[in-house]
Every structure is written in structure tokens, then in C-alpha cells.
Amino acid sequence: MRKPSILIILVIAVIMIPALAQATSIFYDLQDLGGGVWKYDYTVRNDTLGSALGEFTIWFDYGLYDVLWIESAKADWFEQAFDPVWDATGPNDGFYNVIALAGGIAPGAEEAGFSVSFLWLYDFAPPSFSGSISSTMVRSSIRG
């Protein structure tokens, strides 16, 4: 009886990795509030993770965004926003971080009403947002 070669086992493992890597969807509405102030309203859908989603982070690039503030007040969620800044280490992107205080977003469920306003530093509209949350990430991070 022949033993399977290590190469065959590795090929099968590599083929299986995409099947194991799953993502959760983030949708948004973008609103122009006037005076250079804009707002993202986010909906997060846990459509592929095998467990509840308990945290996500959305990043805001230094030099594009300024002065972030939270517009939502979600029960059972801890939300925090930090402005993009220039400090002794150089430019640092801002972020909006959301942590579940209770069960999070269950598999197959979605949660709407996460909102962040910001000062946009250009005359044209902010870029389209796209993001996903990988089930393999401990801390999910998305670029805005």
C-alpha cells in the first residue's frame, strides 16, 4: 500500500483554504450634511461567519478625513472614534471601532444603525466604501 505524498496533501490543503476563508458584509449609505461634513451609515451582515461578530474597525485615512464623531447610540454596543492625526510618529489614520457588549451579530443576522460623521477635506465626494470582515481575523479592520 502506498502512502500519500506530502505534495498531494499540501495541494489539497491549499485548495481547501478559500473554502474556509469567509467574509461578513458591510453596507453603507453616504450623506452630504453640508459644509464639508459627511456621514456614513453602516449595516453589518454576518452572512458567513460561524459565530457571532463581536467587533469591527473601520479606518479613515489621514489627509482625507478629519474630525470623526459618532452619530449612533446603539444599545449593547461600545462605539469609539479617533481622529486622524499627525504626531511624533508621523501621520496616523483615524478609526471607528465597535465592540459588542452583549451577544454581537449572530450568524445569518444583520445590524443597522452604526453611524459616523466626519469632516471631508476635499471638494469632491468621499470615495466609495467597501469592506468585509474575515472570519480568520481576530480584529477585523476595514479601510474607508
C-alpha positions as CSV (number, residue, x, y, z in Angstrom):
1,M,0.0,0.0,0.0
2,R,1.4,3.4,-1.0
3,K,1.4,6.4,1.4
4,P,0.1,9.7,0.0
5,S,2.8,12.0,-0.7
6,I,3.3,15.3,1.2
7,L,2.8,17.2,-2.0
8,I,-0.7,15.8,-2.6
9,I,-1.6,16.7,1.0
10,L,-0.3,20.2,0.6
11,V,-2.2,20.7,-2.7
12,I,-5.4,19.6,-1.1
13,A,-4.8,21.9,1.9
14,V,-4.2,24.9,-0.4
15,I,-7.4,24.1,-2.4
16,M,-9.4,24.0,0.9
17,I,-8.2,27.4,2.2
18,P,-10.5,29.5,0.1
19,A,-13.5,27.4,1.3
20,L,-12.5,28.1,4.9
21,A,-11.9,31.8,4.4
22,Q,-15.3,33.6,4.7
23,A,-16.3,37.2,4.9
24,T,-19.1,39.2,6.5
25,S,-20.5,42.1,4.5
26,I,-20.6,45.8,5.4
27,F,-23.0,48.1,3.6
28,Y,-23.3,51.9,3.8
29,D,-25.2,55.0,2.9
30,L,-23.2,58.2,2.4
31,Q,-24.9,61.5,3.2
32,D,-23.7,65.0,2.5
33,L,-24.6,67.1,5.5
34,G,-23.2,70.3,4.0
35,G,-20.2,72.5,4.8
36,G,-17.7,69.6,4.1
37,V,-19.4,67.4,6.7
38,W,-20.4,63.9,5.6
39,K,-21.9,60.8,7.3
40,Y,-21.6,57.1,6.7
41,D,-24.5,54.9,8.0
42,Y,-23.4,51.3,8.2
43,T,-25.2,48.0,8.2
44,V,-23.2,44.9,9.0
45,R,-24.4,41.5,7.9
46,N,-23.0,38.3,9.5
47,D,-23.7,36.2,6.4
48,T,-20.9,33.8,6.5
49,L,-19.2,33.6,9.9
50,G,-19.9,30.6,12.0
51,S,-20.1,32.6,15.2
52,A,-21.3,35.9,16.4
53,L,-19.5,39.0,15.2
54,G,-18.3,40.9,18.3
55,E,-16.1,43.7,16.9
56,F,-15.1,45.6,13.8
57,T,-13.0,48.6,13.0
58,I,-13.2,51.0,10.0
59,W,-10.2,53.1,9.2
60,F,-10.2,56.7,7.9
61,D,-7.1,57.8,6.0
62,Y,-5.0,60.7,7.3
63,G,-5.1,63.6,4.8
64,L,-8.6,62.7,3.5
65,Y,-10.8,62.7,6.7
66,D,-10.7,64.8,9.8
67,V,-12.7,65.2,13.0
68,L,-14.7,61.9,13.3
69,W,-17.7,61.7,15.6
70,I,-20.2,59.0,16.4
71,E,-23.8,59.7,15.3
72,S,-25.3,56.4,16.6
73,A,-26.1,55.4,20.1
74,K,-26.6,51.7,19.9
75,A,-27.7,49.7,23.0
76,D,-25.4,46.8,23.7
77,W,-22.5,48.2,21.7
78,F,-19.5,50.2,22.7
79,E,-18.5,52.7,19.9
80,Q,-15.4,54.8,19.8
81,A,-13.9,57.1,17.1
82,F,-10.4,58.6,16.9
83,D,-9.5,61.4,14.6
84,P,-6.7,61.0,12.0
85,V,-3.7,62.9,13.5
86,W,-0.1,63.9,12.9
87,D,2.1,63.3,15.9
88,A,5.7,62.4,16.8
89,T,5.4,59.2,14.8
90,G,4.0,60.9,11.7
91,P,0.6,60.6,10.1
92,N,-1.8,58.2,11.8
93,D,-5.2,57.2,10.3
94,G,-8.3,57.6,12.3
95,F,-10.7,54.8,13.1
96,Y,-14.2,53.9,14.2
97,N,-14.2,50.8,16.4
98,V,-17.3,49.0,17.5
99,I,-17.4,46.3,20.2
100,A,-20.4,44.2,21.3
101,L,-21.3,44.4,25.0
102,A,-23.7,41.5,24.7
103,G,-24.1,38.7,22.1
104,G,-22.9,40.6,18.9
105,I,-24.4,39.9,15.5
106,A,-25.5,36.3,15.2
107,P,-24.7,34.2,12.1
108,G,-27.3,35.0,9.5
109,A,-28.4,38.3,11.1
110,E,-27.6,41.9,10.4
111,E,-27.4,45.1,12.4
112,A,-28.1,48.5,11.1
113,G,-27.7,52.0,12.6
114,F,-23.9,52.3,13.0
115,S,-23.2,55.9,12.0
116,V,-20.1,58.1,11.8
117,S,-19.8,61.7,10.7
118,F,-16.6,63.4,9.6
119,L,-15.1,66.4,8.0
120,W,-14.1,65.6,4.4
121,L,-11.0,67.6,3.3
122,Y,-11.8,67.8,-0.4
123,D,-14.3,69.4,-2.8
124,F,-15.4,66.1,-4.3
125,A,-17.4,63.3,-2.6
126,P,-15.6,60.8,-0.3
127,P,-14.7,57.5,-2.1
128,S,-16.9,54.5,-2.2
129,F,-16.6,52.3,0.8
130,S,-16.1,48.6,0.5
131,G,-15.2,46.2,3.2
132,S,-15.5,42.8,4.6
133,I,-14.7,41.1,7.8
134,S,-12.7,37.9,7.5
135,S,-13.6,35.0,9.9
136,T,-9.8,34.4,10.2
137,M,-9.1,37.9,11.7
138,V,-9.0,38.4,15.4
139,R,-9.6,42.1,15.0
140,S,-11.5,43.0,11.8
141,S,-10.2,46.1,10.0
142,I,-11.7,47.8,7.0
143,R,-10.5,50.8,5.1
144,G,-13.0,53.6,4.5
